[in-house]
Amino acid sequence: MDGANSVLARQTWPAPKVGGLSPVSGLAETTVPRLPPVEDMELTPMESSSDPEGNARLSIRFREGSDLPDVLPLVVDKDTFTFKRDPVDKFRFNGMIRFDFDRFVQEQRDRQSLIVETRAKGEAVFAGREFLGEDPFGFIDPKVVESARLSSTPFQIRKFTISMPPSAVDPRRELMITDLSVVNDPTRTFDICNNTGNPNGAWTFKTLMTNMANQPFTGIDPAVFTENWLQSWNVNHTINTFPVPARPNIGGLVLNSWPRIGGKLDLDRAPFRLLAIVNRVDLRGNSVYGGGSAGEGRLVFGVVNRNVAGGCSTTPFTVIFEYGVPINGCTNVKNYAQQWVNLGNIALGSAAFNPALQAITDQFTSANAAPNKPNRSALNQLRTNENALNPLWELREFVLPGRGPVVTMLNITSTKQTPHHTRNNTALLANYINTNSAAILGGTYVVPTTWTGQPFLTGSNFNFSVADSAVWNAPGVGNQQRHLFSLGTCNACHGGETRNQPSDLLFLHIAPRAPAAVSGLSRFLVGNGTLAVPTTFNKPDPINTLPSRPFGDLLRRQQDLANLMNSSCLSTGLLQAIQFQPLDMVH
């Protein structure tokens, strides 16, 4: 990707290409098609119609200014419904669909009961990551639907009539699982510091690296695969002309004290402690336009330091395995999300919880989970965040390069959405932000490798200061554009744009932990609440003090998963999918 045109193209809503798309969170070469925001929808039952294309006419009006083709194919599983531009209103599209009205009415009743049961006041509304407030819930009277079916008259579908209460989702069991009964599971995890657990467990560092190396397919020994990755810190790299200096303390902290067998790392003794298992279905694509995806599943580890005198200590060094969930299609994505929702009915620490969770994670962590990706691994990227190897905090990103089921090692690559630090506070960055102002405000931009012929995208990414003002800025840019661009970068999202000074976790959203401790979470995630009941907190603008922006990302994810639950792609789920806006951010 190079220059303005490649980035500005992401502002548009191109005709979808089903299959082969990069996941939204991956932000790779393929432009992910997207529908613009919906202003209103109107559904007209056509029960007496013999039209083979469906039993209802759906009319969708998109936000004015949207650039769309004249024909929109919306794909619901194996069925394609064709929507055409209205001859009078160019932002309205009309088409026939198959719709289950009986199920829709039942889902409205179930939804109303759930709202009453949870005492929810309204839907948590976010613009990107920023909390805007609550919209009060509304309901569609079954009598309205019945009357419309009898007379084939339209009725309106507003977003607040199909949203669900966020409290229906338990973040501790369905979104961010840090409970010790999971991360210290003696069957599925291993901790070298107290020599407890199972080195071959499903959630161990050894198993994840072994599955990623996939020796039966690639011929690569997983111990060699792992050491090759770790040794990459010992050498200097150049990425997009920018230097990525070596951090040779990887030897003293990790490699030198790691036991070996026959000269190779003994992966049974891996110095990595599981911190969290994370559901990122919120990073999915639109499941009815462009092929969709089921977002990501993530496992977060902390590196432990084996002390010379014995025992271990925690280090400020986290490693995140970020997998693209190899599932698409509206019903398949909803069924996958429902598996996470169903965990909310199982008690943490019970005999049933961890097997049910493993049944979910195996879908993306197993060897051969993604036959059409390198090493047949579902990995999107592996990220690290540390200042254990050098006092300067650094974020790195690694991928299995190539396309298709090629054989490959983990390679360092550019950290996404982040220019090189020498581009901060420059006319070049100002030009990029101002040229792409609309795309940045709409969350649909991709930071290119070069800009106006100059290298732009970074290699690794540094946090130079704990000061809030150490964020991205440029002369002559609008502050909201500055903020959103900065928030999308790796270092500012882990720094001044979201961090609550002075009490937060430095540049980490999930903190390393001692064996008997639960990982701490940043205020960006839990707000002024807790993991059990996340809320928001107000973060003053780091450059101008005002405005103060409310963040609470687990509340946002809680609302998103709640909207996915207990609905069908032939009824409420279809209407939700059309209105869904992908989050084109990497964090």
C-alpha positions in Angstrom: 0.0 0.0 0.0 1.5 3.3 -1.0 0.4 6.9 -1.1 -2.9 8.6 -0.6 -5.1 6.6 -3.0 -4.5 3.3 -1.2 -5.6 4.8 2.1 -8.5 6.8 0.8 -9.9 3.8 -0.9 -10.8 2.5 2.6 -13.3 5.3 3.0 -15.5 3.7 0.4 -17.8 0.8 0.7 -16.9 -1.4 -2.3 -18.8 -4.4 -3.6 -17.9 -7.4 -1.4 -15.6 -10.2 -2.3 -16.7 -13.2 -0.3 -13.9 -15.4 1.0 -10.2 -14.8 1.3 -10.5 -11.6 3.2 -8.1 -10.5 5.9 -9.7 -10.2 9.3 -10.7 -6.6 10.3 -8.2 -6.6 13.2 -5.4 -7.8 10.9 -5.6 -4.7 8.7 -3.6 -6.5 6.0 -3.4 -5.8 2.3 -7.0 -6.7 1.4 -9.5 -3.9 1.9 -12.3 -5.2 4.0 -15.6 -4.1 2.5 -18.1 -2.5 4.9 -21.5 -1.0 5.0 -21.9 2.6 6.1 -23.9 3.5 9.2 -27.6 2.8 8.9 -30.0 5.7 9.6 -33.2 3.7 9.5 -34.7 0.4 8.4 -38.2 -0.5 7.4 -39.6 -4.0 7.1 -42.7 -4.8 5.0 -44.1 -8.4 5.3 -45.1 -9.9 2.0 -46.7 -13.1 3.3 -49.1 -13.4 0.3 -46.2 -12.9 -2.2 -45.0 -15.8 -4.2 -41.7 -14.1 -4.8 -39.0 -16.7 -4.6 -36.5 -14.1 -3.3 -38.2 -13.8 0.1 -41.3 -13.0 2.1 -40.4 -9.5 3.2 -39.2 -6.2 1.7 -36.4 -4.5 3.6 -35.7 -0.9 3.0 -32.4 0.4 4.4 -31.4 4.1 4.4 -27.7 4.7 4.9 -26.0 7.8 6.2 -25.9 10.7 3.7 -22.7 11.0 1.9 -22.1 7.2 1.8 -20.4 6.0 -1.4 -22.0 2.7 -2.4 -22.5 0.8 -5.6 -26.0 0.7 -7.1 -26.4 -2.9 -6.2 -25.7 -4.4 -2.7 -25.6 -8.2 -2.3 -26.2 -9.1 1.3 -25.2 -12.7 2.0 -27.0 -14.6 4.8 -25.2 -17.9 5.1 -25.8 -19.5 1.6 -28.4 -17.1 0.5 -27.7 -13.9 -1.4 -30.3 -11.1 -1.3 -29.9 -8.3 -3.8 -30.6 -4.7 -2.7 -30.9 -1.9 -5.3 -30.6 1.8 -4.9 -33.9 3.6 -4.6 -34.7 5.8 -7.7 -35.8 8.7 -5.5 -33.5 8.6 -2.5 -30.0 7.6 -3.5 -29.0 6.7 0.1 -31.9 4.2 0.4 -31.6 0.6 -0.8 -34.5 -1.9 -1.2 -34.6 -5.7 -1.5 -36.5 -8.9 -0.7 -35.3 -11.1 2.1 -36.5 -14.3 3.9 -37.5 -13.3 7.4 -38.9 -15.3 10.3 -41.5 -13.1 11.8 -42.7 -15.6 14.4 -39.2 -15.9 15.7 -38.7 -12.2 15.6 -41.8 -11.7 17.8 -40.6 -14.3 20.2 -37.1 -12.7 20.4 -38.8 -9.4 21.2 -40.7 -11.0 24.1 -37.5 -12.7 25.3 -35.6 -9.5 25.0 -38.1 -7.6 27.0 -38.1 -10.2 29.8 -34.3 -10.1 29.9 -34.3 -6.3 30.1 -36.8 -6.4 33.0 -34.8 -9.2 34.7 -31.5 -7.3 34.5 -33.1 -3.9 35.3 -31.1 -2.4 32.5 -31.9 1.1 31.6 -30.5 1.2 28.1 -27.9 0.2 25.5 -24.3 1.4 26.0 -23.5 3.4 22.9 -20.0 3.9 21.7 -18.4 5.7 18.8 -15.3 3.6 18.2 -13.8 3.3 21.7 -15.5 6.4 23.2 -18.6 6.0 25.4 -21.4 8.3 24.3 -24.0 7.4 26.9 -27.1 5.2 27.0 -29.9 4.9 24.6 -33.2 3.8 26.3 -34.5 0.5 25.1 -37.5 0.4 22.9 -39.8 -2.5 21.9 -41.8 -3.5 18.9 -45.3 -4.5 19.9 -46.2 -7.9 18.6 -49.6 -6.5 17.6 -47.8 -4.1 15.2 -46.0 -7.0 13.6 -49.2 -9.0 13.4 -51.1 -6.1 11.8 -48.3 -5.5 9.3 -48.3 -9.1 8.3 -52.1 -9.1 7.7 -52.0 -5.9 5.6 -48.5 -6.0 4.2 -47.7 -2.6 5.6 -44.2 -1.5 6.7 -43.0 -1.0 10.3 -39.8 0.6 11.4 -36.8 -1.2 12.9 -34.8 1.1 15.1 -31.5 0.1 16.7 -32.8 0.5 20.3 -35.5 -2.0 19.5 -33.0 -4.8 18.7 -30.2 -4.2 21.2 -29.8 -6.2 24.4 -28.8 -5.3 28.0 -25.0 -5.5 28.4 -25.4 -7.0 31.9 -26.7 -10.1 30.2 -23.0 -10.9 29.6 -20.5 -11.7 32.4 -17.1 -10.4 31.3 -15.3 -12.6 33.8 -16.5 -15.8 32.0 -17.3 -14.6 28.5 -14.8 -11.8 27.6 -11.7 -11.5 29.7 -10.9 -14.7 31.6 -8.3 -14.1 34.3 -9.6 -16.3 37.1 -7.0 -18.5 38.7 -9.1 -21.6 38.2 -8.5 -21.1 34.5 -5.0 -19.5 34.2 -3.6 -22.0 36.8 -5.6 -25.0 35.6 -3.3 -28.0 36.4 -4.5 -29.9 33.4 -4.2 -27.1 30.8 -1.5 -24.8 32.0 2.0 -25.1 33.4 4.1 -22.8 35.7 7.8 -23.4 35.8 8.2 -21.3 38.9 6.5 -23.8 41.1 6.7 -26.7 38.7 2.9 -27.2 38.7 0.6 -28.1 35.9 0.9 -30.0 32.6 3.6 -28.8 30.1 1.5 -30.3 27.4 -1.7 -28.6 28.4 -3.9 -26.9 25.8 -3.2 -23.4 27.0 0.6 -23.7 27.6 3.2 -21.7 25.7 4.7 -25.0 24.6 1.4 -26.2 23.0 0.7 -23.0 21.2 4.2 -22.8 19.7 4.1 -26.5 18.8 0.8 -26.1 17.1 2.1 -23.0 15.3 5.3 -24.7 14.1 3.1 -27.6 13.0 6.0 -30.0 12.5 4.0 -32.8 10.8 3.2 -30.3 8.0 6.2 -27.9 8.0 9.0 -30.2 9.2 10.1 -27.4 11.7 11.0 -28.6 15.2 8.9 -26.4 17.6 12.0 -25.9 19.8 13.9 -24.5 16.8 10.9 -22.5 15.8 10.7 -20.9 19.3 14.4 -20.2 19.6 14.5 -18.6 16.1 11.8 -16.2 17.3 13.6 -15.3 20.5 17.0 -15.0 18.9 15.5 -12.2 16.7 16.0 -9.8 19.6 19.7 -10.4 19.4 20.1 -8.9 15.9 19.4 -5.5 14.4 16.6 -5.3 11.9 15.6 -2.8 9.3 11.9 -2.5 8.5 10.7 0.0 5.9 14.2 1.6 6.1 13.8 2.2 9.8 16.2 0.5 12.3 14.9 -1.9 14.9 17.9 -2.2 17.3 18.8 -5.5 19.0 17.8 -6.0 22.6 20.4 -8.6 23.6 19.2 -9.0 27.1 16.9 -11.6 25.8 19.8 -14.0 26.5 20.2 -13.1 30.1 16.4 -12.9 30.8 15.1 -15.9 28.8 17.5 -18.0 26.7 20.6 -18.5 28.9 18.7 -20.1 31.8 16.3 -22.1 29.7 17.0 -25.8 30.1 17.9 -27.7 26.9 17.7 -31.2 25.7 20.2 -32.2 23.0 21.1 -28.5 22.6 17.5 -27.5 21.9 15.2 -25.6 24.2 13.2 -27.8 26.5 9.7 -26.5 25.8 8.4 -28.3 28.9 10.3 -25.6 30.9 9.1 -22.5 29.0 9.3 -19.4 31.3 5.9 -18.1 30.2 2.9 -17.8 32.6 -0.7 -17.5 31.3 -2.3 -14.3 32.3 -5.6 -14.2 30.4 -7.8 -15.8 27.7 -9.6 -13.1 25.8 -12.7 -13.2 23.5 -12.3 -10.6 20.8 -15.4 -11.4 18.7 -15.9 -7.6 18.7 -13.1 -7.4 16.0 -15.3 -9.4 13.6 -16.2 -8.2 10.1 -19.8 -7.6 8.9 -21.2 -11.1 8.6 -23.7 -10.3 5.8 -21.5 -8.1 3.7 -18.0 -9.0 2.5 -17.6 -12.5 3.9 -17.4 -11.5 7.5 -15.2 -13.1 10.2 -15.6 -14.1 13.8 -12.9 -11.7 15.1 -10.0 -12.9 17.2 -9.3 -15.2 20.2 -6.3 -14.3 22.3 -4.1 -15.8 24.9 -1.8 -13.5 26.9 1.3 -14.6 28.7 3.9 -12.9 31.0 7.6 -13.8 30.8 9.0 -14.9 34.2 12.6 -14.5 35.3 14.2 -17.6 36.9 16.4 -16.1 39.6 19.9 -17.4 40.2 19.1 -18.0 43.8 16.0 -20.1 42.9 12.4 -19.3 42.3 11.0 -16.7 39.9 10.0 -13.1 39.6 7.6 -11.4 37.3 8.9 -9.2 34.5 7.3 -6.3 32.6 7.2 -8.4 29.4 3.9 -9.7 27.9 3.4 -11.9 24.8 0.0 -12.0 23.1 -1.0 -14.8 20.7 -3.7 -13.2 18.5 -5.6 -15.7 16.4 -8.1 -15.1 13.6 -11.1 -17.3 14.4 -11.5 -19.4 11.2 -15.3 -19.0 11.1 -17.5 -16.9 8.8 -21.1 -16.6 7.8 -23.8 -15.0 9.8 -25.2 -18.1 11.6 -21.7 -19.6 12.1 -20.4 -16.4 13.7 -23.5 -16.1 15.9 -23.2 -19.7 17.0 -19.5 -19.2 17.8 -20.3 -16.1 19.9 -23.1 -18.0 21.6 -20.5 -20.5 22.8 -18.9 -17.7 24.8 -22.2 -16.5 26.0 -23.0 -20.1 27.2 -20.0 -19.9 29.5 -21.9 -17.4 31.5 -24.2 -20.3 32.6 -21.2 -22.3 34.0 -19.6 -21.5 37.3 -15.9 -20.6 37.3 -14.0 -23.3 39.0 -16.6 -26.0 38.3 -15.6 -29.2 36.5 -17.5 -28.1 33.4 -16.1 -24.6 32.8 -12.6 -25.2 31.6 -13.5 -28.1 29.2 -16.2 -25.8 27.7 -13.6 -23.0 27.3 -11.1 -25.3 25.7 -13.7 -26.4 23.2 -13.8 -22.8 22.1 -10.1 -22.1 22.1 -9.2 -25.3 20.3 -11.1 -23.9 17.3 -8.4 -21.3 16.7 -5.3 -22.6 18.6 -5.1 -26.1 17.2 -2.6 -27.2 14.6 -4.2 -27.0 11.1 -7.0 -24.7 12.4 -6.6 -22.5 9.3 -5.6 -24.7 6.3 -5.3 -21.7 4.0 -2.9 -19.7 6.2 0.9 -20.1 6.7 1.8 -23.2 8.6 -1.9 -23.8 8.6 -2.0 -21.8 11.8 -4.9 -19.4 12.6 -2.4 -16.9 14.0 -3.0 -13.3 12.8 0.0 -11.9 14.7 2.0 -12.3 17.9 2.7 -9.1 19.8 5.1 -8.3 22.6 5.2 -5.3 25.0 8.1 -5.0 27.4 10.9 -2.9 29.0 12.5 -6.0 30.6 15.1 -6.1 27.9 15.8 -2.4 27.9 14.6 0.5 30.0 12.8 1.9 26.9 9.4 0.3 26.5 9.0 -1.4 23.1 6.2 -3.0 21.3 7.0 -5.6 18.6 4.8 -7.5 16.2 5.5 -10.9 14.6 3.7 -12.8 11.8 3.9 -16.0 9.8 4.6 -14.3 6.5 3.3 -15.4 3.2 -0.1 -16.4 1.7 -1.6 -19.8 1.6 -0.4 -22.8 3.5 3.3 -22.0 3.1 6.0 -23.1 5.6 7.5 -20.2 7.6 9.1 -19.0 10.8 7.8 -16.1 12.9 9.2 -12.9 11.4 9.2 -9.4 12.9 7.1 -7.0 11.0 5.8 -3.4 11.3 3.5 -2.7 14.2 0.2 -1.8 12.6 -1.3 1.6 12.3 1.8 3.3 13.7 4.2 5.6 11.9 7.9 5.7 12.8 8.4 8.0 15.9 10.5 10.4 13.7 7.2 11.2 11.9 5.6 12.6 15.1 5.0 16.4 15.1 6.0 16.8 11.5 4.4 18.3 8.4 4.4 14.9 6.8 2.1 13.5 9.6 0.0 16.6 9.3 -0.4 16.0 5.6 -1.4 12.4 6.2 -4.0 13.2 8.9 -5.5 16.1 7.0 -5.6 14.2 3.7 -7.4 11.3 5.4 -9.5 13.3 7.8 -12.8 11.7 6.9 -11.4 8.2 7.0 -9.8 8.8 10.4 -13.1 10.3 11.8 -14.9 7.2 10.4 -12.3 4.7 11.6 -11.7 3.4 8.2 -8.0 4.3 7.5 -4.9 2.1 7.2 -1.5 3.7 7.9 0.5 3.0 4.7 4.1 1.8 4.3 5.0 5.1 2.6 3.4 8.5 2.4 4.1 11.0 -0.4 7.0 8.8 -1.3 8.6 8.8 2.1 8.9 5.8 4.5 6.1 6.1 7.0 5.0 2.9 8.8 7.3 2.0 11.7 9.2 -1.2 12.5 8.9 -1.6 16.2 7.2 1.0 18.4 8.5 2.8 21.5 7.0 4.5 24.5 9.6 7.1 25.3 7.8 8.8 28.3 5.1 8.2 30.9 3.9 11.8 30.3 0.4 12.1 29.0 1.6 14.5 26.3 3.8 11.7 24.8 1.2 11.0 22.2 0.8 11.7 18.4 0.4 15.2 17.3 1.0 17.3 14.2 0.9 21.0 13.4 -2.4 22.3 11.9 -4.6 19.2 12.4 -8.0 19.0 14.1 -7.8 17.8 17.6 -10.4 15.1 17.2 -8.5 13.8 14.1 -5.3 13.9 16.1 -6.8 12.0 19.0 -8.4 9.3 16.9 -5.2 8.8 14.8 -3.1 8.7 18.0 -5.6 6.3 19.7 -5.2 3.9 16.8 -1.4 3.6 17.2 0.1 1.0 19.4 2.1 3.2 21.8 -0.5 5.9 22.4 -3.3 3.3 23.0 -1.0 1.8 25.6 0.0 5.3 26.7 -1.2 8.9 27.0 -4.5 8.6 25.1 -6.0 6.0 27.5 -3.8 5.7 30.6 -5.2 6.9 33.9 -2.4 8.8 35.6 -0.9 8.1 38.0 -2.4 4.9 39.1 -2.6 2.8 35.9 -0.4 0.0 34.7 2.3 2.0 32.8 2.0 0.8 29.2 0.1 -2.5 29.8 -3.5 -3.3 29.6 -3.1 -6.7 31.2 -0.4 -6.9 33.9 2.1 -9.8 34.6 1.2 -11.6 37.8 2.7 -13.8 40.6 1.5 -17.4 40.6 -1.2 -16.9 43.2 -2.3 -13.4 41.9 -4.8 -12.4 39.3 -3.6 -10.0 36.6 -4.5 -6.4 37.0 -6.4 -4.7 34.2 -6.1 -1.1 33.0 -8.7 1.6 33.5 -9.1 1.7 29.7 -10.6 -1.8 30.1 -12.6 -1.7 33.3 -13.1 2.0 33.8 -14.0 2.9 37.4 -15.6 -0.5 37.8 -14.3 -4.0 38.0 -13.9 -6.9 35.6 -17.2 -8.2 37.0 -19.0 -4.9 36.5 -17.0 -2.7 34.0 -17.9 0.9 33.7 -16.1 3.9 32.2 -13.6 6.5 33.3 -13.0 10.0 32.0 -9.7 10.6 30.3 -8.7 14.3 29.7 -7.3 15.0 26.2 -3.5 14.6 26.7 -2.8 17.7 24.5 -5.6 20.1 25.2 -7.0 18.9 28.5 -10.5 19.2 27.0 -12.5 17.4 26.0 -12.5 14.6 28.6 -13.4 11.4 26.9 -15.1 8.4 28.6 -13.4 5.0 27.9 -14.4 1.6 29.1 -13.6 -1.0 26.6 -14.9 -4.1 28.4 -18.3 -2.3 28.7 -18.2 -1.8 24.9 -17.3 -5.5 24.3 -20.0 -6.5 26.8 -22.6 -4.6 24.9 -21.4 -6.0 21.6 -21.5 -9.6 22.7 -24.9 -9.1 24.3 -26.3 -7.9 21.0 -25.1 -11.1 19.4 -26.8 -13.5 21.8 -30.0 -15.5 21.5 -31.0 -14.3 18.1 -31.3 -15.8 14.6 -29.9 -14.6 11.3 -33.3 -15.0 9.9 -34.7 -12.5 12.3 -33.2 -10.1 14.8 -29.6 -11.3 14.0 -30.0 -10.2 10.4 -31.1 -6.7 11.4 -28.2 -6.4 13.9 -25.7 -7.6 11.3 -26.7 -5.0 8.8 -26.2 -2.3 11.4 -22.9 -3.6 12.7 -19.9 -1.4 12.3 -16.5 -3.2 12.3 -13.9 -1.8 14.7 -10.9 -1.2 12.4 -8.4 -1.0 15.3 -5.7 -3.4 16.3 -6.2 -3.3 20.1 
